Amino acid sequence: MSGEDVAVTSRYDVIQKGCFVMTKPVVAIVGRPNVGKSTIFNRIAKKRIAIVEDQPGVTRDRLYAPAEWLGHEFSLIDTGGIEIADTPLMTQIVAQAQIAMEEADVIVFLVSNQEGVTEADEHIARMLYKSDKPILLAVNKADNPEQRQEVYDFYSLGLGDPYPVSGVQGTGLGDLLDAVVAKFPASTPDAAADTIAFSVIGRPNVGKSSLVNAILGEERVIVSNIEGTTRDAIDTAFTDDGTKFTIIDTAGIRKRGKIWENTEKYSVLRAQSAIERSAVVLVVLDAEQGIRDQDKHVAGLAHEAGRGVIIVVNKWDAIHKDTKSMQDFTNAVRAEFQYLDYAPIVFISAKTHQRVNTLPALIKKVAANHDRRIASSVLNDVLLRAVATTPTPTMNGKRLRVYYMTQVRSAPPTFVAFVNNPDLMHFSYQRFLVNQLREAFDFSGTPIIIIPRQRK
C-alpha cells in the first residue's frame, strides 16, 4: 500500500461481527406540529428528505434515514405533529408517533421557543412520562443568544435540562447530538459471530412466511393468504449441516401509496431494520404474478444496504411450464433487476418444498463471498492483467492511470483503486474492473464496491 493511509466512508458502512450485523440505535423526533421537526431531521440526516413547509401537519407519516455523529451511526425517525384533536387522521398520527417511540432507543422531544410551553406540549410530555426510554428535550427556534437564554420555562415539562437549538442555523445541534449518542445502548451483536443471519423480504403475499416454515421444517410462523399477516420481524435460530443460522422473517413491503394502516407503515421500517441485521437477504418473487414494480423497490433496499442477495422465485409449482420456462423467467429477472446481476436465482416451491433444501448451502456460500478478503498481491496481479488487456480510457486528452488496488473492508467487498485522477475513472471502466474481479474470484451473491482515490 506504499505507506498510504486509507480512510473510506460510504453508504455501505456497517457494524459487523462475523456474519451477523449489529443493529443501529434508533432516534425518534416527536412533537406538536410546526415546531421544526422536519427541519431538524434534515439537518441531522444531512440531506433534504422531509418536506419542510411553514404550516402544521405537513409530515403525516414517519420518515426515516441513516444518520451519523462523531462515528456513531444510527437510524433517525421523523414523525407527524401531535395535536389534541379527536379526528381519524390525528388518531393515526398519534399511533405513528407512539410506534416510533416504542421502537426508539432515544426520543428527542422538540418544542418551539417562539410559542413557549403549550397545552399540546404538556399533553405530549404526559405521553412521554409513560415511556422508559431516554428523553431529551430540545427547544427549537432559539436562533440568537438572547433566545437561547430564554428556555427556562420548559423545565416545567419535567423532562430535564432543555437543549436550545436552531434548525434553520444548525446551532446547538452538536450539544444535542452529544447527549443523544451518550444515551445509546451498548453495542452488542445480535448473535454469535459464527451465526449467519439472513432475512426474507418481499411484497405481501409472495409466500415469505411459507418459505420460512419450509426452511425450518415446522410451523413456527403463521401462514395466511391475507396480505399483511406478518406484522413484525421474527428471529428464529436453527442449524443446518453444522452451520448456525438466524432467519429474520419480515412483513411484506407495500407500495407507499397503499400503506395506510399504521402497523403496515411500520412494517417498512421493520424490514429495513431486518436488512441491516442480515448478512444475506432473500428477495422473494411470486412466479404466478410475475415481476412487479414493487419487487424492484423491495430488492433495491437490500442492494442499497450492500447486503448479499439471493433472488428466490416462489410458487414455481403453480405455473404451467415448458422446457424454456425457467430460462425465460431468468431472462426477465436479469432484464428487470440489472443492478442485481450478481445475485443467484433459485426456483422453489415453499408449498411442496421443491429445492428449498438447497437454500442453506447457498446462503452459506453467499455469506462467505460477502465477507471475502483478497490479498493485495493477488489483487494487483488481476489489476495488471485487466489493464494490459483493456487499456484505461482517456478524457479530454488525459489518460486514466490505475497504479494499484487494495481491499479496505469486506461485507460488502470494498476496494480502493489509487489513480492519477479520480475524475477520469468512468463508470464503465469501473464496471469492467468489477467484472474482472468476479471472473478471478467467487463473489457471486454480493455487490462489489470500487472507490477511486488519487494517489498522494
C-alpha positions as CSV (number, residue, x, y, z in Angstrom):
1,M,0.0,0.0,0.0
2,S,3.1,2.2,-0.2
3,G,2.5,3.5,3.3
4,E,-0.6,5.5,2.3
5,D,-3.4,5.8,4.7
6,V,-6.8,4.6,3.5
7,A,-9.9,6.1,5.1
8,V,-13.2,5.2,3.3
9,T,-16.7,6.3,4.1
10,S,-19.6,5.1,2.0
11,R,-23.3,4.3,2.3
12,Y,-22.3,0.7,2.8
13,D,-20.5,1.2,6.1
14,V,-21.8,-1.3,8.6
15,I,-21.0,-2.5,12.1
16,Q,-20.4,-6.2,11.6
17,K,-19.1,-9.1,13.6
18,G,-18.7,-12.4,11.7
19,C,-21.8,-12.8,9.5
20,F,-24.2,-11.0,11.9
21,V,-24.7,-7.3,11.8
22,M,-25.2,-5.2,14.9
23,T,-28.4,-3.2,15.0
24,K,-28.0,0.6,14.7
25,P,-29.6,2.6,17.5
26,V,-32.9,4.4,16.6
27,V,-33.6,8.0,17.4
28,A,-37.2,9.4,17.1
29,I,-38.1,13.0,16.9
30,V,-41.6,13.8,18.3
31,G,-43.5,17.0,19.0
32,R,-46.6,19.0,18.1
33,P,-47.0,20.5,14.5
34,N,-44.9,23.3,13.2
35,V,-42.1,23.2,15.8
36,G,-39.5,22.3,13.1
37,K,-39.2,18.6,13.4
38,S,-38.6,18.1,9.7
39,T,-36.0,20.9,9.6
40,I,-34.1,19.3,12.5
41,F,-34.5,15.9,10.8
42,N,-33.0,17.2,7.5
43,R,-30.2,18.9,9.4
44,I,-29.2,15.7,11.3
45,A,-29.6,13.4,8.2
46,K,-27.6,16.0,6.2
47,K,-29.9,15.8,3.3
48,R,-33.3,17.1,2.3
49,I,-35.7,14.2,2.9
50,A,-38.6,15.5,5.0
51,I,-40.9,18.1,3.3
52,V,-40.5,21.4,5.1
53,E,-43.4,23.9,4.9
54,D,-44.4,26.6,7.4
55,Q,-47.8,25.1,8.1
56,P,-48.9,22.4,10.6
57,G,-49.4,18.8,9.6
58,V,-47.2,18.5,6.6
59,T,-45.4,15.4,7.9
60,R,-48.1,12.8,8.5
61,D,-46.2,9.6,8.2
62,R,-42.9,8.5,9.7
63,L,-39.8,9.3,7.7
64,Y,-36.6,7.5,8.4
65,A,-33.0,8.0,7.3
66,P,-29.5,6.9,8.3
67,A,-27.5,9.4,10.3
68,E,-24.1,9.7,11.9
69,W,-22.5,11.8,14.6
70,L,-18.8,11.5,15.6
71,G,-18.6,8.0,14.3
72,H,-21.8,6.8,15.9
73,E,-24.3,5.5,13.2
74,F,-28.0,5.5,14.0
75,S,-31.4,5.5,12.3
76,L,-33.4,8.7,12.6
77,I,-37.2,8.8,12.5
78,D,-39.3,11.9,11.9
79,T,-43.0,11.7,13.0
80,G,-46.1,13.7,12.3
81,G,-47.1,16.5,14.6
82,I,-49.2,15.5,17.5
83,E,-52.2,17.7,18.3
84,I,-55.0,17.5,20.8
85,A,-57.8,16.5,18.4
86,D,-60.1,13.6,18.1
87,T,-60.1,13.0,14.4
88,P,-59.3,9.9,12.4
89,L,-56.2,11.5,10.9
90,M,-54.9,12.7,14.2
91,T,-55.6,9.2,15.7
92,Q,-53.3,7.7,13.1
93,I,-50.6,10.4,13.6
94,V,-50.6,9.7,17.3
95,A,-50.4,6.0,16.7
96,Q,-47.5,6.6,14.3
97,A,-45.6,8.6,16.9
98,Q,-46.3,6.0,19.6
99,I,-45.0,3.2,17.5
100,A,-41.9,5.2,16.7
101,M,-41.4,5.9,20.4
102,E,-41.7,2.2,21.2
103,E,-39.0,1.3,18.7
104,A,-36.7,4.2,19.6
105,D,-33.6,3.8,21.8
106,V,-33.6,7.6,22.4
107,I,-36.5,10.1,22.0
108,V,-36.0,13.8,21.1
109,F,-39.0,15.8,22.2
110,L,-39.0,19.0,20.1
111,V,-40.7,22.2,21.3
112,S,-40.7,25.8,20.0
113,N,-39.2,28.7,21.8
114,Q,-41.4,31.1,19.9
115,E,-44.7,29.8,21.3
116,G,-43.4,28.7,24.7
117,V,-44.9,25.9,26.6
118,T,-48.3,25.0,25.1
119,E,-51.1,22.7,26.2
120,A,-50.1,20.3,23.4
121,D,-46.6,20.2,24.7
122,E,-47.8,19.2,28.1
123,H,-50.1,16.6,26.6
124,I,-47.1,15.0,24.7
125,A,-44.9,15.2,27.9
126,R,-47.6,13.2,29.7
127,M,-47.3,10.6,26.9
128,L,-43.6,10.5,27.3
129,Y,-43.7,10.0,31.1
130,K,-45.1,6.5,30.4
131,S,-42.0,5.6,28.3
132,D,-39.0,4.0,29.9
133,K,-36.8,5.4,27.1
134,P,-34.2,8.2,27.5
135,I,-35.9,11.5,26.5
136,L,-34.1,14.7,25.6
137,L,-35.9,18.0,25.4
138,A,-34.9,20.2,22.5
139,V,-36.1,23.8,22.2
140,N,-36.1,24.8,18.6
141,K,-36.1,28.3,17.1
142,A,-33.6,29.6,19.6
143,D,-31.8,31.5,16.8
144,N,-29.9,34.1,18.8
145,P,-28.0,34.2,22.1
146,E,-30.9,36.0,23.9
147,Q,-33.4,33.4,22.8
148,R,-31.1,30.6,23.9
149,Q,-31.2,32.1,27.4
150,E,-35.0,32.1,27.4
151,V,-35.7,28.4,27.7
152,Y,-36.1,28.1,31.4
153,D,-39.9,27.9,31.2
154,F,-39.6,24.5,29.6
155,Y,-38.3,23.0,32.8
156,S,-42.0,22.9,33.8
157,L,-42.4,19.9,31.4
158,G,-40.4,17.8,33.9
159,L,-38.1,16.3,31.3
160,G,-34.7,17.6,32.5
161,D,-32.5,20.3,31.0
162,P,-33.7,21.8,27.7
163,Y,-31.3,22.0,24.8
164,P,-31.7,25.2,22.8
165,V,-31.2,24.6,19.1
166,S,-31.9,26.3,15.8
167,G,-32.9,24.1,12.9
168,V,-32.5,27.0,10.5
169,Q,-29.0,27.9,11.5
170,G,-27.9,24.5,12.9
171,T,-26.7,26.0,16.2
172,G,-26.9,23.9,19.3
173,L,-27.3,20.6,17.4
174,G,-23.8,19.4,18.4
175,D,-24.6,19.6,22.1
176,L,-27.9,17.8,21.5
177,L,-26.3,15.0,19.4
178,D,-23.6,14.6,22.0
179,A,-26.3,13.9,24.6
180,V,-28.2,11.6,22.2
181,V,-25.2,9.3,21.4
182,A,-24.4,9.3,25.2
183,K,-27.7,7.6,25.7
184,F,-27.2,4.9,23.2
185,P,-27.3,1.3,24.5
186,A,-24.0,-0.6,24.5
187,S,-23.2,-2.1,21.0
188,T,-23.5,-5.8,21.1
189,P,-24.0,-8.2,18.2
190,D,-27.5,-9.8,18.0
191,A,-26.0,-13.3,17.8
192,A,-22.7,-15.2,18.0
193,A,-20.0,-14.4,15.4
194,D,-20.3,-17.9,13.9
195,T,-24.0,-17.4,13.1
196,I,-25.2,-16.4,9.6
197,A,-28.1,-14.0,9.8
198,F,-30.4,-13.7,6.8
199,S,-33.7,-12.0,6.2
200,V,-36.7,-12.8,4.0
201,I,-38.2,-9.8,2.2
202,G,-40.7,-9.2,-0.5
203,R,-44.0,-7.6,-1.2
204,P,-47.1,-9.0,0.6
205,N,-48.4,-12.5,-0.3
206,V,-45.4,-13.8,-2.2
207,G,-45.1,-16.6,0.3
208,K,-42.4,-15.4,2.7
209,S,-43.9,-17.0,5.8
210,S,-44.5,-20.3,3.9
211,L,-40.8,-20.2,2.9
212,V,-39.7,-19.6,6.5
213,N,-41.7,-22.6,7.6
214,A,-40.4,-24.7,4.8
215,I,-36.8,-23.9,5.7
216,L,-37.4,-24.5,9.4
217,G,-39.4,-27.7,8.7
218,E,-42.1,-26.7,11.2
219,E,-45.0,-24.3,11.5
220,R,-43.3,-21.6,13.5
221,V,-44.7,-18.6,11.5
222,I,-48.4,-18.1,10.9
223,V,-49.3,-18.6,7.2
224,S,-52.3,-16.9,5.6
225,N,-53.5,-15.9,2.2
226,I,-54.5,-12.5,3.6
227,E,-51.9,-9.8,2.7
228,G,-50.1,-8.4,5.6
229,T,-50.5,-11.3,8.1
230,T,-46.9,-10.9,9.3
231,R,-46.5,-7.5,11.0
232,D,-43.3,-7.9,13.0
233,A,-39.8,-9.2,12.2
234,I,-39.4,-12.6,13.8
235,D,-36.0,-14.1,14.5
236,T,-35.6,-17.9,14.6
237,A,-32.3,-19.7,15.1
238,F,-31.6,-23.1,13.5
239,T,-28.7,-25.3,12.5
240,D,-28.2,-27.0,9.1
241,D,-25.4,-29.4,8.4
242,G,-23.4,-28.0,11.3
243,T,-23.9,-24.3,10.4
244,K,-25.8,-22.0,12.7
245,F,-28.3,-19.6,11.0
246,T,-30.7,-17.0,12.3
247,I,-33.6,-16.3,9.9
248,I,-35.4,-13.0,10.1
249,D,-39.0,-13.0,8.7
250,T,-40.4,-9.6,7.8
251,A,-43.7,-8.1,7.0
252,G,-44.5,-7.6,3.3
253,I,-43.4,-4.3,1.9
254,R,-46.3,-2.4,0.2
255,K,-46.2,0.4,-2.2
256,R,-46.0,3.7,-0.3
257,G,-49.4,4.9,-1.7
258,K,-51.1,1.7,-0.4
259,I,-49.5,1.8,3.0
260,W,-52.4,3.2,5.1
261,E,-52.7,1.3,8.3
262,N,-50.2,2.4,10.9
263,T,-48.9,-1.1,11.6
264,E,-48.5,-1.6,7.8
265,K,-46.5,1.6,7.5
266,Y,-44.3,0.5,10.4
267,S,-43.5,-2.8,8.6
268,V,-41.3,-1.0,6.1
269,L,-39.1,0.3,8.9
270,R,-39.0,-3.2,10.5
271,A,-38.0,-4.6,7.1
272,Q,-35.2,-2.0,6.9
273,S,-34.0,-3.0,10.3
274,A,-34.1,-6.7,9.4
275,I,-32.0,-6.0,6.3
276,E,-29.5,-4.1,8.5
277,R,-29.1,-7.1,10.8
278,S,-28.6,-9.5,7.9
279,A,-25.5,-10.7,6.0
280,V,-27.7,-12.2,3.3
281,V,-31.2,-11.2,2.1
282,L,-33.6,-13.5,0.3
283,V,-35.7,-11.4,-2.1
284,V,-38.9,-13.5,-2.8
285,L,-40.8,-13.2,-6.1
286,D,-44.1,-14.7,-7.0
287,A,-43.9,-16.9,-10.1
288,E,-47.7,-16.7,-10.6
289,Q,-47.9,-13.0,-10.6
290,G,-44.7,-12.3,-12.3
291,I,-42.4,-9.3,-11.6
292,R,-44.0,-6.1,-10.3
293,D,-42.5,-2.7,-9.9
294,Q,-42.8,-3.1,-6.1
295,D,-40.5,-6.2,-6.4
296,K,-37.8,-3.9,-7.8
297,H,-38.3,-1.4,-5.0
298,V,-38.0,-4.2,-2.3
299,A,-34.9,-5.6,-3.9
300,G,-33.4,-2.2,-4.1
301,L,-33.5,-1.9,-0.3
302,A,-31.2,-4.9,0.1
303,H,-28.9,-3.7,-2.8
304,E,-28.6,-0.2,-1.4
305,A,-27.7,-1.6,2.0
306,G,-24.8,-3.6,0.5
307,R,-26.0,-7.0,1.6
308,G,-25.6,-10.3,-0.1
309,V,-28.7,-11.1,-2.2
310,I,-30.4,-14.3,-3.4
311,I,-33.4,-14.0,-5.7
312,V,-36.0,-16.7,-4.7
313,V,-38.8,-17.3,-7.2
314,N,-41.5,-18.9,-5.2
315,K,-44.7,-20.8,-6.3
316,W,-42.8,-22.4,-9.2
317,D,-45.1,-25.4,-8.8
318,A,-48.2,-23.3,-9.6
319,I,-47.4,-22.3,-13.1
320,H,-47.7,-24.2,-16.4
321,K,-44.1,-24.9,-17.6
322,D,-42.3,-26.0,-20.7
323,T,-38.6,-26.6,-21.4
324,K,-38.0,-22.8,-21.7
325,S,-40.0,-21.5,-18.7
326,M,-37.1,-21.3,-16.3
327,Q,-34.7,-19.7,-18.7
328,D,-37.4,-17.2,-19.8
329,F,-38.1,-16.2,-16.2
330,T,-34.4,-15.9,-15.6
331,N,-34.0,-13.6,-18.6
332,A,-36.9,-11.5,-17.3
333,V,-35.3,-11.2,-13.9
334,R,-32.0,-10.2,-15.3
335,A,-33.6,-7.6,-17.5
336,E,-35.7,-6.1,-14.7
337,F,-33.0,-6.4,-11.9
338,Q,-30.0,-5.3,-13.9
339,Y,-28.4,-3.9,-10.7
340,L,-28.6,-7.4,-9.2
341,D,-26.7,-9.2,-11.9
342,Y,-24.5,-10.7,-9.2
343,A,-27.4,-12.4,-7.4
344,P,-28.1,-16.1,-7.9
345,I,-31.7,-17.1,-8.8
346,V,-33.4,-20.1,-7.2
347,F,-36.7,-21.5,-8.3
348,I,-38.6,-23.1,-5.4
349,S,-42.0,-24.0,-4.1
350,A,-42.5,-23.4,-0.4
351,K,-45.7,-25.4,-0.6
352,T,-44.1,-28.6,-2.0
353,H,-40.6,-27.8,-0.5
354,Q,-39.2,-28.1,-4.1
355,R,-35.5,-27.1,-3.9
356,V,-35.9,-25.4,-0.5
357,N,-33.3,-27.7,0.8
358,T,-30.7,-26.0,-1.4
359,L,-31.1,-22.6,0.2
360,P,-29.0,-23.1,3.4
361,A,-25.9,-24.1,1.5
362,L,-26.4,-21.3,-1.0
363,I,-26.9,-18.8,1.9
364,K,-23.7,-20.0,3.5
365,K,-21.8,-19.6,0.2
366,V,-23.1,-16.0,-0.4
367,A,-22.3,-15.1,3.2
368,A,-18.7,-16.3,2.7
369,N,-18.4,-14.4,-0.6
370,H,-19.8,-11.3,1.1
371,D,-17.1,-11.5,3.8
372,R,-14.3,-12.5,1.4
373,R,-10.9,-10.7,1.5
374,I,-8.3,-10.8,-1.2
375,A,-4.6,-10.3,-0.6
376,S,-3.2,-7.1,-2.2
377,S,-0.5,-9.0,-4.1
378,V,-3.1,-11.3,-5.7
379,L,-5.5,-8.4,-6.3
380,N,-2.9,-6.4,-8.2
381,D,-1.9,-9.3,-10.4
382,V,-5.6,-9.3,-11.6
383,L,-5.4,-5.5,-12.0
384,L,-2.2,-5.7,-14.1
385,R,-3.8,-8.3,-16.4
386,A,-7.0,-6.2,-16.7
387,V,-5.2,-3.0,-17.7
388,A,-3.0,-4.9,-20.1
389,T,-6.0,-6.5,-22.0
390,T,-8.2,-3.4,-21.8
391,P,-6.3,-0.1,-21.7
392,T,-7.6,2.7,-19.5
393,P,-9.8,5.3,-21.1
394,T,-8.9,8.9,-21.9
395,M,-10.9,12.0,-21.2
396,N,-10.1,15.5,-22.6
397,G,-6.7,14.2,-23.8
398,K,-5.8,12.7,-20.3
399,R,-5.5,9.0,-19.7
400,L,-6.6,7.3,-16.6
401,R,-3.7,5.5,-14.8
402,V,-4.6,2.9,-12.2
403,Y,-1.5,2.3,-10.0
404,Y,-2.7,-0.3,-7.6
405,M,-5.7,-1.6,-5.6
406,T,-6.2,-2.7,-2.0
407,Q,-9.2,-4.1,-0.2
408,V,-10.3,-1.8,2.7
409,R,-13.2,-3.8,4.0
410,S,-15.5,-6.7,3.4
411,A,-19.3,-7.1,3.7
412,P,-19.5,-6.0,1.0
413,P,-16.1,-6.3,-0.5
414,T,-14.8,-2.8,-1.0
415,F,-11.7,-1.8,-2.8
416,V,-9.8,1.4,-3.2
417,A,-8.2,2.0,-6.6
418,F,-5.4,4.5,-6.4
419,V,-5.3,6.5,-9.7
420,N,-3.8,9.7,-11.1
421,N,-7.2,11.5,-11.2
422,P,-10.5,10.0,-9.9
423,D,-12.5,12.1,-12.3
424,L,-11.0,10.1,-15.2
425,M,-12.5,6.8,-13.8
426,H,-15.6,6.4,-15.9
427,F,-18.3,4.2,-14.5
428,S,-18.0,1.9,-17.5
429,Y,-14.3,1.2,-16.7
430,Q,-15.2,0.8,-13.0
431,R,-17.8,-1.8,-14.0
432,F,-15.1,-3.5,-16.2
433,L,-12.8,-3.8,-13.1
434,V,-15.7,-5.2,-11.1
435,N,-16.3,-7.8,-13.8
436,Q,-12.6,-8.7,-13.8
437,L,-12.7,-9.3,-10.0
438,R,-15.8,-11.5,-10.4
439,E,-14.0,-13.6,-13.1
440,A,-11.0,-14.0,-10.9
441,F,-12.7,-14.7,-7.6
442,D,-16.0,-16.1,-6.4
443,F,-18.1,-13.0,-5.5
444,S,-21.5,-14.4,-6.5
445,G,-24.3,-13.0,-4.4
446,T,-22.5,-9.9,-3.2
447,P,-22.1,-6.4,-4.5
448,I,-18.5,-5.2,-5.1
449,I,-17.6,-1.5,-4.4
450,I,-14.6,0.2,-6.1
451,I,-13.7,3.6,-4.9
452,P,-11.2,5.7,-7.0
453,R,-8.8,7.6,-4.9
454,Q,-6.0,9.9,-6.0
455,R,-2.5,8.6,-5.2
456,K,-0.7,11.0,-2.9
